[in-house]
């Protein structure tokens, strides 16, 4: 299992509010997408998109019925 710093961003859907909720955490997982799926498992219509860049940073986009959350996993 690898240890990651996770930054979770949730876009604010309210009109005239450009802020977003941002949360930081440290997790240990062998599969970041599975971690996000377990975290949001109760959501209907959950769709995940996973991107990995050259530095090894993993970004998981979770679309839960039109609300998109972004999880950025950086290996510690």
PyMOL Python script that loads the backbone (N, CA, C, O; Angstrom):
from pymol import cmd

cmd.read_pdbstr("""\
ATOM      1  N   UNK A   1       0.836  -1.183   0.000  1.00  0.00           N
ATOM      2  CA  UNK A   1       0.000   0.000   0.000  1.00  0.00           C
ATOM      3  C   UNK A   1       0.879   1.243   0.000  1.00  0.00           C
ATOM      4  O   UNK A   1       1.941   1.272   0.621  1.00  0.00           O
ATOM      5  N   UNK A   2       0.423   2.251  -0.696  1.00  0.00           N
ATOM      6  CA  UNK A   2       1.141   3.516  -0.773  1.00  0.00           C
ATOM      7  C   UNK A   2       0.429   4.554   0.089  1.00  0.00           C
ATOM      8  O   UNK A   2      -0.779   4.475   0.308  1.00  0.00           O
ATOM      9  N   UNK A   3       1.186   5.513   0.568  1.00  0.00           N
ATOM     10  CA  UNK A   3       0.612   6.592   1.365  1.00  0.00           C
ATOM     11  C   UNK A   3       0.544   7.845   0.487  1.00  0.00           C
ATOM     12  O   UNK A   3       1.503   8.197  -0.199  1.00  0.00           O
ATOM     13  N   UNK A   4      -0.615   8.506   0.530  1.00  0.00           N
ATOM     14  CA  UNK A   4      -0.865   9.678  -0.310  1.00  0.00           C
ATOM     15  C   UNK A   4      -1.369  10.844   0.519  1.00  0.00           C
ATOM     16  O   UNK A   4      -2.029  10.662   1.542  1.00  0.00           O
ATOM     17  N   UNK A   5      -1.042  12.054   0.054  1.00  0.00           N
ATOM     18  CA  UNK A   5      -1.732  13.253   0.512  1.00  0.00           C
ATOM     19  C   UNK A   5      -2.865  13.456  -0.491  1.00  0.00           C
ATOM     20  O   UNK A   5      -2.638  13.435  -1.700  1.00  0.00           O
ATOM     21  N   UNK A   6      -4.068  13.651   0.003  1.00  0.00           N
ATOM     22  CA  UNK A   6      -5.229  13.800  -0.865  1.00  0.00           C
ATOM     23  C   UNK A   6      -5.814  15.198  -0.690  1.00  0.00           C
ATOM     24  O   UNK A   6      -6.067  15.649   0.427  1.00  0.00           O
ATOM     25  N   UNK A   7      -6.021  15.870  -1.816  1.00  0.00           N
ATOM     26  CA  UNK A   7      -6.713  17.156  -1.828  1.00  0.00           C
ATOM     27  C   UNK A   7      -8.053  16.914  -2.515  1.00  0.00           C
ATOM     28  O   UNK A   7      -8.094  16.488  -3.670  1.00  0.00           O
ATOM     29  N   UNK A   8      -9.135  17.182  -1.814  1.00  0.00           N
ATOM     30  CA  UNK A   8     -10.489  16.977  -2.346  1.00  0.00           C
ATOM     31  C   UNK A   8     -11.136  18.335  -2.559  1.00  0.00           C
ATOM     32  O   UNK A   8     -11.264  19.125  -1.624  1.00  0.00           O
ATOM     33  N   UNK A   9     -11.545  18.602  -3.800  1.00  0.00           N
ATOM     34  CA  UNK A   9     -12.198  19.863  -4.137  1.00  0.00           C
ATOM     35  C   UNK A   9     -13.635  19.593  -4.557  1.00  0.00           C
ATOM     36  O   UNK A   9     -13.896  18.731  -5.396  1.00  0.00           O
ATOM     37  N   UNK A  10     -14.554  20.331  -3.973  1.00  0.00           N
ATOM     38  CA  UNK A  10     -15.967  20.223  -4.326  1.00  0.00           C
ATOM     39  C   UNK A  10     -16.406  21.585  -4.834  1.00  0.00           C
ATOM     40  O   UNK A  10     -16.380  22.567  -4.092  1.00  0.00           O
ATOM     41  N   UNK A  11     -16.807  21.646  -6.090  1.00  0.00           N
ATOM     42  CA  UNK A  11     -17.260  22.904  -6.682  1.00  0.00           C
ATOM     43  C   UNK A  11     -18.540  23.361  -6.006  1.00  0.00           C
ATOM     44  O   UNK A  11     -19.410  22.547  -5.694  1.00  0.00           O
ATOM     45  N   UNK A  12     -18.656  24.658  -5.780  1.00  0.00           N
ATOM     46  CA  UNK A  12     -19.858  25.241  -5.209  1.00  0.00           C
ATOM     47  C   UNK A  12     -20.821  25.560  -6.349  1.00  0.00           C
ATOM     48  O   UNK A  12     -20.468  26.307  -7.261  1.00  0.00           O
ATOM     49  N   UNK A  13     -22.007  25.015  -6.310  1.00  0.00           N
ATOM     50  CA  UNK A  13     -22.998  25.183  -7.368  1.00  0.00           C
ATOM     51  C   UNK A  13     -23.866  26.430  -7.199  1.00  0.00           C
ATOM     52  O   UNK A  13     -24.717  26.711  -8.043  1.00  0.00           O
ATOM     53  N   UNK A  14     -23.654  27.177  -6.116  1.00  0.00           N
ATOM     54  CA  UNK A  14     -24.477  28.359  -5.865  1.00  0.00           C
ATOM     55  C   UNK A  14     -24.106  29.496  -6.825  1.00  0.00           C
ATOM     56  O   UNK A  14     -22.928  29.720  -7.101  1.00  0.00           O
ATOM     57  N   UNK A  15     -25.087  30.187  -7.314  1.00  0.00           N
ATOM     58  CA  UNK A  15     -24.858  31.323  -8.212  1.00  0.00           C
ATOM     59  C   UNK A  15     -24.084  32.414  -7.488  1.00  0.00           C
ATOM     60  O   UNK A  15     -24.268  32.626  -6.290  1.00  0.00           O
ATOM     61  N   UNK A  16     -23.223  33.098  -8.216  1.00  0.00           N
ATOM     62  CA  UNK A  16     -22.425  34.215  -7.706  1.00  0.00           C
ATOM     63  C   UNK A  16     -21.443  33.823  -6.606  1.00  0.00           C
ATOM     64  O   UNK A  16     -20.971  34.689  -5.869  1.00  0.00           O
ATOM     65  N   UNK A  17     -21.129  32.544  -6.482  1.00  0.00           N
ATOM     66  CA  UNK A  17     -20.165  32.086  -5.495  1.00  0.00           C
ATOM     67  C   UNK A  17     -19.125  31.243  -6.210  1.00  0.00           C
ATOM     68  O   UNK A  17     -19.405  30.110  -6.603  1.00  0.00           O
ATOM     69  N   UNK A  18     -17.930  31.782  -6.382  1.00  0.00           N
ATOM     70  CA  UNK A  18     -16.874  31.094  -7.116  1.00  0.00           C
ATOM     71  C   UNK A  18     -15.979  30.251  -6.212  1.00  0.00           C
ATOM     72  O   UNK A  18     -15.033  29.627  -6.692  1.00  0.00           O
ATOM     73  N   UNK A  19     -16.259  30.223  -4.933  1.00  0.00           N
ATOM     74  CA  UNK A  19     -15.437  29.462  -3.994  1.00  0.00           C
ATOM     75  C   UNK A  19     -15.742  27.976  -4.108  1.00  0.00           C
ATOM     76  O   UNK A  19     -16.782  27.578  -4.631  1.00  0.00           O
ATOM     77  N   UNK A  20     -14.840  27.183  -3.622  1.00  0.00           N
ATOM     78  CA  UNK A  20     -15.038  25.742  -3.577  1.00  0.00           C
ATOM     79  C   UNK A  20     -14.628  25.242  -2.206  1.00  0.00           C
ATOM     80  O   UNK A  20     -13.840  25.889  -1.515  1.00  0.00           O
ATOM     81  N   UNK A  21     -15.154  24.104  -1.810  1.00  0.00           N
ATOM     82  CA  UNK A  21     -14.749  23.471  -0.558  1.00  0.00           C
ATOM     83  C   UNK A  21     -13.502  22.659  -0.849  1.00  0.00           C
ATOM     84  O   UNK A  21     -13.457  21.911  -1.826  1.00  0.00           O
ATOM     85  N   UNK A  22     -12.488  22.802  -0.006  1.00  0.00           N
ATOM     86  CA  UNK A  22     -11.229  22.077  -0.185  1.00  0.00           C
ATOM     87  C   UNK A  22     -10.894  21.378   1.128  1.00  0.00           C
ATOM     88  O   UNK A  22     -10.897  21.992   2.195  1.00  0.00           O
ATOM     89  N   UNK A  23     -10.602  20.071   1.027  1.00  0.00           N
ATOM     90  CA  UNK A  23     -10.258  19.262   2.188  1.00  0.00           C
ATOM     91  C   UNK A  23      -8.924  18.570   1.931  1.00  0.00           C
ATOM     92  O   UNK A  23      -8.632  18.180   0.800  1.00  0.00           O
ATOM     93  N   UNK A  24      -8.113  18.417   2.980  1.00  0.00           N
ATOM     94  CA  UNK A  24      -6.819  17.747   2.890  1.00  0.00           C
ATOM     95  C   UNK A  24      -6.829  16.548   3.823  1.00  0.00           C
ATOM     96  O   UNK A  24      -7.406  16.596   4.910  1.00  0.00           O
ATOM     97  N   UNK A  25      -6.183  15.469   3.388  1.00  0.00           N
ATOM     98  CA  UNK A  25      -6.123  14.265   4.206  1.00  0.00           C
ATOM     99  C   UNK A  25      -4.910  13.453   3.794  1.00  0.00           C
ATOM    100  O   UNK A  25      -4.368  13.650   2.706  1.00  0.00           O
ATOM    101  N   UNK A  26      -4.485  12.554   4.644  1.00  0.00           N
ATOM    102  CA  UNK A  26      -3.463  11.574   4.312  1.00  0.00           C
ATOM    103  C   UNK A  26      -4.110  10.203   4.400  1.00  0.00           C
ATOM    104  O   UNK A  26      -4.741   9.867   5.402  1.00  0.00           O
ATOM    105  N   UNK A  27      -3.949   9.404   3.334  1.00  0.00           N
ATOM    106  CA  UNK A  27      -4.568   8.079   3.291  1.00  0.00           C
ATOM    107  C   UNK A  27      -3.534   7.061   2.824  1.00  0.00           C
ATOM    108  O   UNK A  27      -2.529   7.404   2.202  1.00  0.00           O
ATOM    109  N   UNK A  28      -3.810   5.808   3.141  1.00  0.00           N
ATOM    110  CA  UNK A  28      -2.994   4.702   2.674  1.00  0.00           C
ATOM    111  C   UNK A  28      -3.895   3.795   1.842  1.00  0.00           C
ATOM    112  O   UNK A  28      -4.888   3.264   2.341  1.00  0.00           O
ATOM    113  N   UNK A  29      -3.542   3.622   0.575  1.00  0.00           N
ATOM    114  CA  UNK A  29      -4.351   2.815  -0.328  1.00  0.00           C
ATOM    115  C   UNK A  29      -3.487   2.270  -1.459  1.00  0.00           C
ATOM    116  O   UNK A  29      -2.464   2.858  -1.810  1.00  0.00           O
ATOM    117  N   UNK A  30      -3.900   1.162  -2.014  1.00  0.00           N
ATOM    118  CA  UNK A  30      -3.202   0.621  -3.179  1.00  0.00           C
ATOM    119  C   UNK A  30      -3.906   1.024  -4.471  1.00  0.00           C
ATOM    120  O   UNK A  30      -3.357   0.859  -5.561  1.00  0.00           O
ATOM    121  N   UNK A  31      -5.134   1.557  -4.344  1.00  0.00           N
ATOM    122  CA  UNK A  31      -5.914   1.939  -5.525  1.00  0.00           C
ATOM    123  C   UNK A  31      -6.719   3.201  -5.214  1.00  0.00           C
ATOM    124  O   UNK A  31      -7.774   3.115  -4.586  1.00  0.00           O
ATOM    125  N   UNK A  32      -6.234   4.380  -5.647  1.00  0.00           N
ATOM    126  CA  UNK A  32      -6.950   5.623  -5.357  1.00  0.00           C
ATOM    127  C   UNK A  32      -8.395   5.644  -5.866  1.00  0.00           C
ATOM    128  O   UNK A  32      -9.272   6.182  -5.190  1.00  0.00           O
ATOM    129  N   UNK A  33      -8.656   5.072  -7.038  1.00  0.00           N
ATOM    130  CA  UNK A  33     -10.029   5.055  -7.557  1.00  0.00           C
ATOM    131  C   UNK A  33     -10.942   4.229  -6.651  1.00  0.00           C
ATOM    132  O   UNK A  33     -12.085   4.614  -6.407  1.00  0.00           O
ATOM    133  N   UNK A  34     -10.447   3.105  -6.155  1.00  0.00           N
ATOM    134  CA  UNK A  34     -11.236   2.279  -5.243  1.00  0.00           C
ATOM    135  C   UNK A  34     -11.491   3.014  -3.926  1.00  0.00           C
ATOM    136  O   UNK A  34     -12.554   2.867  -3.324  1.00  0.00           O
ATOM    137  N   UNK A  35     -10.514   3.803  -3.484  1.00  0.00           N
ATOM    138  CA  UNK A  35     -10.686   4.598  -2.269  1.00  0.00           C
ATOM    139  C   UNK A  35     -11.836   5.595  -2.448  1.00  0.00           C
ATOM    140  O   UNK A  35     -12.692   5.727  -1.573  1.00  0.00           O
ATOM    141  N   UNK A  36     -11.849   6.296  -3.593  1.00  0.00           N
ATOM    142  CA  UNK A  36     -12.911   7.282  -3.861  1.00  0.00           C
ATOM    143  C   UNK A  36     -14.255   6.578  -3.988  1.00  0.00           C
ATOM    144  O   UNK A  36     -15.264   7.056  -3.469  1.00  0.00           O
ATOM    145  N   UNK A  37     -14.267   5.437  -4.681  1.00  0.00           N
ATOM    146  CA  UNK A  37     -15.522   4.687  -4.842  1.00  0.00           C
ATOM    147  C   UNK A  37     -16.075   4.261  -3.476  1.00  0.00           C
ATOM    148  O   UNK A  37     -17.283   4.337  -3.252  1.00  0.00           O
ATOM    149  N   UNK A  38     -15.206   3.816  -2.564  1.00  0.00           N
ATOM    150  CA  UNK A  38     -15.643   3.416  -1.219  1.00  0.00           C
ATOM    151  C   UNK A  38     -16.137   4.620  -0.422  1.00  0.00           C
ATOM    152  O   UNK A  38     -17.103   4.517   0.334  1.00  0.00           O
ATOM    153  N   UNK A  39     -15.469   5.764  -0.595  1.00  0.00           N
ATOM    154  CA  UNK A  39     -15.859   6.982   0.118  1.00  0.00           C
ATOM    155  C   UNK A  39     -17.228   7.483  -0.329  1.00  0.00           C
ATOM    156  O   UNK A  39     -18.022   7.947   0.489  1.00  0.00           O
ATOM    157  N   UNK A  40     -17.505   7.386  -1.634  1.00  0.00           N
ATOM    158  CA  UNK A  40     -18.757   7.905  -2.198  1.00  0.00           C
ATOM    159  C   UNK A  40     -19.708   6.792  -2.630  1.00  0.00           C
ATOM    160  O   UNK A  40     -20.633   7.040  -3.404  1.00  0.00           O
ATOM    161  N   UNK A  41     -19.501   5.607  -2.156  1.00  0.00           N
ATOM    162  CA  UNK A  41     -20.237   4.429  -2.606  1.00  0.00           C
ATOM    163  C   UNK A  41     -21.747   4.521  -2.511  1.00  0.00           C
ATOM    164  O   UNK A  41     -22.451   3.870  -3.283  1.00  0.00           O
ATOM    165  N   UNK A  42     -22.258   5.311  -1.585  1.00  0.00           N
ATOM    166  CA  UNK A  42     -23.705   5.404  -1.420  1.00  0.00           C
ATOM    167  C   UNK A  42     -24.355   6.291  -2.486  1.00  0.00           C
ATOM    168  O   UNK A  42     -25.581   6.344  -2.584  1.00  0.00           O
ATOM    169  N   UNK A  43     -23.547   6.978  -3.276  1.00  0.00           N
ATOM    170  CA  UNK A  43     -24.072   7.885  -4.297  1.00  0.00           C
ATOM    171  C   UNK A  43     -24.593   7.106  -5.502  1.00  0.00           C
ATOM    172  O   UNK A  43     -23.940   6.173  -5.969  1.00  0.00           O
ATOM    173  N   UNK A  44     -25.744   7.478  -5.995  1.00  0.00           N
ATOM    174  CA  UNK A  44     -26.267   6.887  -7.227  1.00  0.00           C
ATOM    175  C   UNK A  44     -25.564   7.536  -8.409  1.00  0.00           C
ATOM    176  O   UNK A  44     -25.097   8.671  -8.312  1.00  0.00           O
ATOM    177  N   UNK A  45     -25.488   6.829  -9.509  1.00  0.00           N
ATOM    178  CA  UNK A  45     -24.923   7.362 -10.756  1.00  0.00           C
ATOM    179  C   UNK A  45     -23.491   7.873 -10.584  1.00  0.00           C
ATOM    180  O   UNK A  45     -23.129   8.899 -11.160  1.00  0.00           O
ATOM    181  N   UNK A  46     -22.681   7.173  -9.805  1.00  0.00           N
ATOM    182  CA  UNK A  46     -21.294   7.573  -9.593  1.00  0.00           C
ATOM    183  C   UNK A  46     -20.453   7.158 -10.796  1.00  0.00           C
ATOM    184  O   UNK A  46     -20.426   5.985 -11.169  1.00  0.00           O
ATOM    185  N   UNK A  47     -19.765   8.133 -11.405  1.00  0.00           N
ATOM    186  CA  UNK A  47     -18.873   7.863 -12.538  1.00  0.00           C
ATOM    187  C   UNK A  47     -17.508   8.441 -12.200  1.00  0.00           C
ATOM    188  O   UNK A  47     -17.396   9.604 -11.814  1.00  0.00           O
ATOM    189  N   UNK A  48     -16.462   7.617 -12.348  1.00  0.00           N
ATOM    190  CA  UNK A  48     -15.109   8.052 -12.043  1.00  0.00           C
ATOM    191  C   UNK A  48     -14.275   8.159 -13.307  1.00  0.00           C
ATOM    192  O   UNK A  48     -14.396   7.339 -14.217  1.00  0.00           O
ATOM    193  N   UNK A  49     -13.431   9.175 -13.356  1.00  0.00           N
ATOM    194  CA  UNK A  49     -12.443   9.349 -14.409  1.00  0.00           C
ATOM    195  C   UNK A  49     -11.097   9.500 -13.723  1.00  0.00           C
ATOM    196  O   UNK A  49     -10.949  10.314 -12.811  1.00  0.00           O
ATOM    197  N   UNK A  50     -10.108   8.716 -14.158  1.00  0.00           N
ATOM    198  CA  UNK A  50      -8.796   8.730 -13.523  1.00  0.00           C
ATOM    199  C   UNK A  50      -7.751   9.209 -14.521  1.00  0.00           C
ATOM    200  O   UNK A  50      -7.707   8.746 -15.661  1.00  0.00           O
ATOM    201  N   UNK A  51      -6.905  10.148 -14.077  1.00  0.00           N
ATOM    202  CA  UNK A  51      -5.802  10.652 -14.887  1.00  0.00           C
ATOM    203  C   UNK A  51      -4.526  10.562 -14.066  1.00  0.00           C
ATOM    204  O   UNK A  51      -4.532  10.849 -12.869  1.00  0.00           O
ATOM    205  N   UNK A  52      -3.428  10.162 -14.707  1.00  0.00           N
ATOM    206  CA  UNK A  52      -2.137  10.122 -14.042  1.00  0.00           C
ATOM    207  C   UNK A  52      -1.143  10.901 -14.878  1.00  0.00           C
ATOM    208  O   UNK A  52      -1.035  10.687 -16.085  1.00  0.00           O
ATOM    209  N   UNK A  53      -0.407  11.817 -14.230  1.00  0.00           N
ATOM    210  CA  UNK A  53       0.564  12.602 -14.995  1.00  0.00           C
ATOM    211  C   UNK A  53       1.955  11.970 -14.898  1.00  0.00           C
ATOM    212  O   UNK A  53       2.138  10.963 -14.213  1.00  0.00           O
ATOM    213  N   UNK A  54       2.912  12.551 -15.571  1.00  0.00           N
ATOM    214  CA  UNK A  54       4.268  11.998 -15.657  1.00  0.00           C
ATOM    215  C   UNK A  54       4.958  11.924 -14.296  1.00  0.00           C
ATOM    216  O   UNK A  54       5.830  11.079 -14.095  1.00  0.00           O
ATOM    217  N   UNK A  55       4.584  12.792 -13.367  1.00  0.00           N
ATOM    218  CA  UNK A  55       5.210  12.797 -12.042  1.00  0.00           C
ATOM    219  C   UNK A  55       4.613  11.738 -11.110  1.00  0.00           C
ATOM    220  O   UNK A  55       5.112  11.535 -10.003  1.00  0.00           O
ATOM    221  N   UNK A  56       3.548  11.063 -11.554  1.00  0.00           N
ATOM    222  CA  UNK A  56       2.910  10.039 -10.739  1.00  0.00           C
ATOM    223  C   UNK A  56       1.722  10.530  -9.938  1.00  0.00           C
ATOM    224  O   UNK A  56       1.093   9.748  -9.225  1.00  0.00           O
ATOM    225  N   UNK A  57       1.400  11.819 -10.042  1.00  0.00           N
ATOM    226  CA  UNK A  57       0.230  12.364  -9.354  1.00  0.00           C
ATOM    227  C   UNK A  57      -1.026  11.814 -10.020  1.00  0.00           C
ATOM    228  O   UNK A  57      -1.138  11.814 -11.246  1.00  0.00           O
ATOM    229  N   UNK A  58      -1.961  11.350  -9.211  1.00  0.00           N
ATOM    230  CA  UNK A  58      -3.197  10.744  -9.715  1.00  0.00           C
ATOM    231  C   UNK A  58      -4.364  11.662  -9.392  1.00  0.00           C
ATOM    232  O   UNK A  58      -4.541  12.073  -8.246  1.00  0.00           O
ATOM    233  N   UNK A  59      -5.163  11.983 -10.410  1.00  0.00           N
ATOM    234  CA  UNK A  59      -6.351  12.810 -10.227  1.00  0.00           C
ATOM    235  C   UNK A  59      -7.569  11.971 -10.554  1.00  0.00           C
ATOM    236  O   UNK A  59      -7.655  11.370 -11.624  1.00  0.00           O
ATOM    237  N   UNK A  60      -8.512  11.935  -9.622  1.00  0.00           N
ATOM    238  CA  UNK A  60      -9.757  11.194  -9.813  1.00  0.00           C
ATOM    239  C   UNK A  60     -10.893  12.206  -9.795  1.00  0.00           C
ATOM    240  O   UNK A  60     -11.073  12.939  -8.823  1.00  0.00           O
ATOM    241  N   UNK A  61     -11.660  12.235 -10.887  1.00  0.00           N
ATOM    242  CA  UNK A  61     -12.857  13.070 -10.965  1.00  0.00           C
ATOM    243  C   UNK A  61     -14.053  12.176 -10.692  1.00  0.00           C
ATOM    244  O   UNK A  61     -14.236  11.158 -11.359  1.00  0.00           O
ATOM    245  N   UNK A  62     -14.866  12.551  -9.714  1.00  0.00           N
ATOM    246  CA  UNK A  62     -16.051  11.782  -9.349  1.00  0.00           C
ATOM    247  C   UNK A  62     -17.292  12.605  -9.685  1.00  0.00           C
ATOM    248  O   UNK A  62     -17.523  13.671  -9.115  1.00  0.00           O
ATOM    249  N   UNK A  63     -18.078  12.091 -10.616  1.00  0.00           N
ATOM    250  CA  UNK A  63     -19.330  12.753 -11.013  1.00  0.00           C
ATOM    251  C   UNK A  63     -20.474  12.026 -10.323  1.00  0.00           C
ATOM    252  O   UNK A  63     -20.778  10.875 -10.637  1.00  0.00           O
ATOM    253  N   UNK A  64     -21.105  12.720  -9.373  1.00  0.00           N
ATOM    254  CA  UNK A  64     -22.220  12.160  -8.610  1.00  0.00           C
ATOM    255  C   UNK A  64     -23.484  12.905  -9.001  1.00  0.00           C
ATOM    256  O   UNK A  64     -23.802  13.941  -8.417  1.00  0.00           O
ATOM    257  N   UNK A  65     -24.198  12.391  -9.975  1.00  0.00           N
ATOM    258  CA  UNK A  65     -25.449  12.999 -10.424  1.00  0.00           C
ATOM    259  C   UNK A  65     -25.261  14.460 -10.822  1.00  0.00           C
ATOM    260  O   UNK A  65     -26.092  15.305 -10.489  1.00  0.00           O
ATOM    261  N   UNK A  66     -24.176  14.760 -11.530  1.00  0.00           N
ATOM    262  CA  UNK A  66     -23.944  16.102 -12.029  1.00  0.00           C
ATOM    263  C   UNK A  66     -23.054  16.973 -11.159  1.00  0.00           C
ATOM    264  O   UNK A  66     -22.601  18.023 -11.614  1.00  0.00           O
ATOM    265  N   UNK A  67     -22.790  16.569  -9.923  1.00  0.00           N
ATOM    266  CA  UNK A  67     -21.883  17.324  -9.068  1.00  0.00           C
ATOM    267  C   UNK A  67     -20.505  16.672  -9.142  1.00  0.00           C
ATOM    268  O   UNK A  67     -20.341  15.513  -8.763  1.00  0.00           O
ATOM    269  N   UNK A  68     -19.525  17.414  -9.628  1.00  0.00           N
ATOM    270  CA  UNK A  68     -18.189  16.860  -9.831  1.00  0.00           C
ATOM    271  C   UNK A  68     -17.286  17.214  -8.654  1.00  0.00           C
ATOM    272  O   UNK A  68     -17.210  18.366  -8.226  1.00  0.00           O
ATOM    273  N   UNK A  69     -16.606  16.187  -8.145  1.00  0.00           N
ATOM    274  CA  UNK A  69     -15.604  16.367  -7.104  1.00  0.00           C
ATOM    275  C   UNK A  69     -14.261  15.939  -7.681  1.00  0.00           C
ATOM    276  O   UNK A  69     -14.188  15.005  -8.479  1.00  0.00           O
ATOM    277  N   UNK A  70     -13.209  16.621  -7.277  1.00  0.00           N
ATOM    278  CA  UNK A  70     -11.865  16.335  -7.773  1.00  0.00           C
ATOM    279  C   UNK A  70     -11.006  15.883  -6.601  1.00  0.00           C
ATOM    280  O   UNK A  70     -10.929  16.567  -5.580  1.00  0.00           O
ATOM    281  N   UNK A  71     -10.360  14.729  -6.751  1.00  0.00           N
ATOM    282  CA  UNK A  71      -9.457  14.187  -5.749  1.00  0.00           C
ATOM    283  C   UNK A  71      -8.067  14.115  -6.367  1.00  0.00           C
ATOM    284  O   UNK A  71      -7.885  13.469  -7.399  1.00  0.00           O
ATOM    285  N   UNK A  72      -7.083  14.770  -5.753  1.00  0.00           N
ATOM    286  CA  UNK A  72      -5.706  14.740  -6.251  1.00  0.00           C
ATOM    287  C   UNK A  72      -4.871  13.965  -5.237  1.00  0.00           C
ATOM    288  O   UNK A  72      -4.751  14.367  -4.079  1.00  0.00           O
ATOM    289  N   UNK A  73      -4.291  12.838  -5.689  1.00  0.00           N
ATOM    290  CA  UNK A  73      -3.476  11.966  -4.851  1.00  0.00           C
ATOM    291  C   UNK A  73      -2.009  12.206  -5.177  1.00  0.00           C
ATOM    292  O   UNK A  73      -1.582  11.996  -6.312  1.00  0.00           O
ATOM    293  N   UNK A  74      -1.232  12.647  -4.181  1.00  0.00           N
ATOM    294  CA  UNK A  74       0.199  12.860  -4.337  1.00  0.00           C
ATOM    295  C   UNK A  74       0.920  11.923  -3.375  1.00  0.00           C
ATOM    296  O   UNK A  74       0.692  11.966  -2.166  1.00  0.00           O
ATOM    297  N   UNK A  75       1.780  11.086  -3.913  1.00  0.00           N
ATOM    298  CA  UNK A  75       2.471  10.100  -3.086  1.00  0.00           C
ATOM    299  C   UNK A  75       3.391  10.793  -2.084  1.00  0.00           C
ATOM    300  O   UNK A  75       4.108  11.736  -2.417  1.00  0.00           O
ATOM    301  N   UNK A  76       3.348  10.299  -0.847  1.00  0.00           N
ATOM    302  CA  UNK A  76       4.185  10.858   0.223  1.00  0.00           C
ATOM    303  C   UNK A  76       5.445  10.023   0.340  1.00  0.00           C
ATOM    304  O   UNK A  76       6.299  10.308   1.179  1.00  0.00           O
TER     305      UNK A  76
END
""", "prot")
cmd.dss("prot")
cmd.show_as("cartoon", "prot")
cmd.util.cbc("prot")
cmd.orient("prot")
